[in-house]
């Protein structure tokens, strides 16, 4: 985490048995996709298929499982604990023939603010709540624990084959990330996003996708710390990738109670004195600091007087959080340099929900709360960009 004036820039193999025991809310996914066993469907390459139980589809077993071509898998939903997949029918012996003709329909969507992020959240599978009270004074994240977490890679001046990962981001749809606007300066914008891995080192098993388009918030100004949010469109949709899923967008606009556990994660600095960055994804638990109390703390620490970056003080589009003090290191849990743009989230109804985006703070591990962009205040804008033509 940089000082106030700068901000915070800086396999799982699929086994047949696993597919038969995935514990995902079947009714929710089936209803969302609108497809059931026996329905016609289409694969990613446009060929026709029929929705069938994964264990009854020869093509799925021979091609997807044995040849590990997981990116060709298209799910129709679930029947109990059994996944129903789009089973390829053309040119595959022993595959059931489709009973209906695939049709293309346009889904009419209620454009009331918040509806689209709600529908997107319905598509996100539930998670196991593995949060425990334990980046600064944090601990290593478990593999696959945060499937929405992305690292943004910038061009490396010394090695054209490598990237510098200097910011984080969150996957909120199949092809959009949300990050901090200060992570995408005009002079040095990220070129790739790395997802599905907790490791930045060589040989990681992550999914690397190039970034197509940048959408900084129209009201963001580099000279101010307000509206520090941006959307990044990826060159392709990320579907059916191990350890990759979007995060839900939290819609509540008020501060959460202090007893609600917040979690932040990133690949940023873990040792301030030696400026050591982490190649392993780290996580830290935080608690909410009410906006009025956060403003008072900033004022008491003389951080608002004549501060050109915060002429209005901290406002409702921002969110404050702080960590606990370690009994060993005496450091306060916090995000730091390199964590910018990463997520601040809660677990609600067995799903991760994005509360904030790491924005700035007064150093790392200080007794002054860190500030995050309050995502719920930008739902209208997010929906207008990510789901401009409805739900795909």
N, C-alpha and C positions, 0 to 999 in steps of 0.2 A: 504494500500500500504506500503510495507516495504521499507527500505532504498535501495539505489542503489545497494549495494552489495548482497542483498538477493532476490529481486523480490517481487511479490505480492501474494505469496502463502497464504498463511494462509488458479352444474352438469348441465356443461351446459347440461340440459336435451334436448333430441331431441324431438320436437313436430312435428306432421304431418304438421301443418301450416307452421312451420319454414322451413321444407324440401321443401315446395312448393314455398318459397320466397327467397331462398338463392341467393344472387347476386354474382355469380362467372362467369367468362368468359367461357361460354358454349362451344364455338367453340374450344378454346384452349385445354380444358380438353378432349373433345371428340376426337379431332384429335390426342392427345398424346396417349390416351389409345387405339385408333383404333377400338372402339366398338360403335355401334349404337343400337337404339331400335330394338329388334327382333333378334339381334346377339346372338350366343351362348356364354356362359361365364362359368367360374368356381369360386366357392366360396373358402374361405380359407381352408376348410376341404377337398377340392378336388371334392366335389359333383358338378354335372352339374347344370346350370341355364340358364336363358334367360334374356337378357337385357330388362327391362320393366320400365315404369314410376313408381316411388315409390308409388303413390296413387292408382295404379292398381294392385299391387302385394299383395295378401292376406298374404303370408308368411312374407313379410316385415312388414306389419302392425301388425300381431298377434305376431310375434316372436321378431323382432328388436325393434319396437316402444313400444308395450304394456309390453313386458318382459324386456325391456331395455338391450338387448344383443347387444350393439352397436359394439362390437369388431368383430361380424360376418358379418357386413355390408361391401359389396364390391361395389364400385361405377363404373359404365360404363361411366359416364360423365353427361352432361346436355342437355336437349332439351328446349331451352329458359331458363326460370327460374325454370323448373321442373327437379329434379334430376332423372336420369335413373340409376337404380341399378340392380345388378345381382340378379334376382329373383329365389329362389330355386324352382326346378321343380319336383324333385323326392319325392314321398310320401306326396305331399301337394295338397289337393283338391282345385279346382278352380284356379289353377295356370296355365298360358298358357304353352303349350308344345313348346319345342325348334324347330325352323325351320331348323337349321343346326347342324352339328356335330362339337363339339369343336375340334380344332386342336392345336398342339403345334408347334410354329414357333420360329426360332432364329432370333432376330433382328440384322441386320448388322449395325454397328455404325461407323461413321467416327471418327477415333482416333486422329484427329488433336487436339492439345492442346486447351482446352477451349470449345470444342464442347459438351463434356459430361456434364460439369457444366451448360452450356446453356440449354441443353435438360432437365436437372434436374430442372432448374429454371422455365421452361415452365410448369412443373407439379404443381408448387406452386401456390395456389390461391391468388388473390390480397387481399390487406388489406385496411382498412380505415385509412387514415393518421390522427392520433390523436396526432401528435407531437406538443408540444407547448414549447416556451422558459420558462423555469423555471430556500452506496455511500455518497459524501460530497456536501452539498448545493443542494441536489436532491429532488425528490418527489416520492411518491408511484406510482408504475405502475398500470394501470388499469387491471382488470381481463381479461386474454386472449389477452392482448396487444402485448406480445412478445411470440408467440406460439412455437418459436424455442429455447427458453431459457431453459437450464438444470442446475441443481445444482448437483455437484458431491459429493457423500456420502462416507466417510471413516469410518473404523471400530472405534467404540467408546470403549475406554479402560475400562470405568467404567460401561457401559451398553451395553451388547451384542445385545440387541433388538433395539438399536438406532444407528443412524449414525451422524457423524460430517460432516456438509456440509462446506467445506473449499475452494472450487473452483467452477467456472462456466464453461459452455461449450455451444456450439451451435449445434443444429441438422441440418445437411446438406444433409442427405438422410434418408431413412426409417430405417436404422440400423447403421448409423455412426454419431458420434459427433466429433467436432474439439475443441481443448482446447490448453492451454499452456503446453509445455513439462515439465516445472518445477512443474506442478501440478501432475505429475505421477512419483515421485521418486521411485527408486527400493525398498526402505525400507518401503514405506507407500503409496500404490496405492489405488485409490478409488475402491469401490466394486459395487456401484449402481449409477444410474443416475435418478434424479427426474425431470419429465417434466409435463407440463400442469397445473401448479399451481404457484401462487405468494406467497404462504405461506409455511414456513418450519415447522410450529408447528404441534402438534399431530392432527390427524383427517383431514389433508389436503386431497383434492380430486385429488391429482396428480397421474401421471402414473410412477410407480417405475419399472425400468428395470435393471437387472444385467449387468455388463460389462464383455464382453467375451475376447477381445484381445486388447492389447495396441500397438500403432505404433508411438513411438516418432520419430521425424525427424532424419534421419541417421547422419546428421551433427551437431546435438545438443550436446553440452557438458555442464555438470553441472557447470563448472568453467567459462563459458562464457554466455553472454546475447543474443547471436545470435541464429537464427533458433529455437526460442522458440515456437514450434508448435508441436502438437501431434494429432493423430486420435484415437478414441476409438470405437471399434466395439461392438455393443450391442448383447445380447443373442437372441433377437428376433426383427423382424421388427415392427415398430410402425406405424400402419395403422388405419385410421378412428377413432382416439381417439379425444375426445373433446379438443379444445384449444391446439392441438399439430400439427404443420406443420414445415417442414424444412425451412431454410432461403436460399436465393440465394447467390452464391459466386460472389462477384464483380470482374470483370476481368481487370479493368483499373489499370495500374501500376504507374500512375503519382499521385502527390499530388492533392487533390481536392481544389477548391477555398475556401477561408475563409467564404464566404457567405452560403456555403452548410452546412446544419445542420446535425451534427453527434450526435448519441445517444449511450450511454453505459448504461448497467444495471447490477445489481448484488445484492447479499445478504451480502456484506461485511460491514466493519466498517463505521458507520455514524457519530460517535462522537470520534474524535481522542483523546481528553483529557481523556475521561472515557473509551476508547476502547470498545465502545458499538457496537455490531454487530446487523444486522437487520434480523428478521425472515420474513420480508415482502420485496418483490422485489422492489428495488429502481431504479430510472432512472435519468440520468443527460444529459443535452445537452452540446455538446462540439463543438469546431471548430478546423479545421486543422491548424497545424503549419508546414510550409514548412520545408523540411528536412535540408536544408542548414542553415536556421535561427534557427532550433532546435539545430543543432550542435553548432552554435555560442553561444546560450543561455547556453548550458551545459558547454562549454569552459569558458564563462564569470563567471560561478558559480564554476569554478575549479573542475568540475565533470569528466573531461576526462584525466587530467594529472595523469599518473601512475595508471590509472584505469585498472586493469588486466581483468575485465569483459568486457571492451569495448576497446581493444587495437587498433581497427580500427576506433574508434568513432562510431557514428550512421551511419548505412549503408542503402542501398536502400531496403533491406528486412524488414525494420522497418518503423513505421509510428508514427508521433507525433501529439498530440492533447491536447488542454487545455480548461478549462471552463471559465466562466465569474465570476467576483467577486460579491458576494452578498452584497447588500447595507445594509443588516441587520447584517449578521454575519461577513462580511469582508473576508469570506473564498472563495476560488476559487473552482468552480465546478470540481470534480475530481473523479476518481475511487480510491479504497483503498484496504487494506488487506481483503482477502476473495473474491474480485472481479476478481482475476486472472483467466485467461482462458475464461472469459466471452466475449461477443461480443461488437464490436464497429461497428455500421451500419448506413446506410442512407436509405431513401425511394426514390426509383426511379421507374417510371412507375407503381406506385401503389403496389410495392413489396419491402420488406426489402432486402437489399443486404449487405453482410458481408464484411466490409472493413478491420477490424483488430481484433486481439485477445489481451486482456489485458495482458501485460507482466511485466513492472516494472516502477518505477518512483522514484524521489527523495523526499520521504515522501508523505503525503496525503494533497492535497489542497495547494501545494506550487506554487510559481510563475514559476517553471520549468515545461515544458510540460511533460506529461506522455508518455510512449513509448508502442506501440502496434506492434505485428507482422503483417506485411503487407501480407494478405492472397493471394492476386493476384499473388505474386511472387512464390507461391507454388502450383499453379493450376496443373502443370504437375504431381507433386508428389501426390497430393490429388486424381486426377483422376486415377492414377496407382494403388492406394490402394482401393478406394471406388468403382470405376467402372472399375475394372481390366478386366472384361470379357464383357464390354459393359453395356448397360442400362437394368436392370432387370425389 
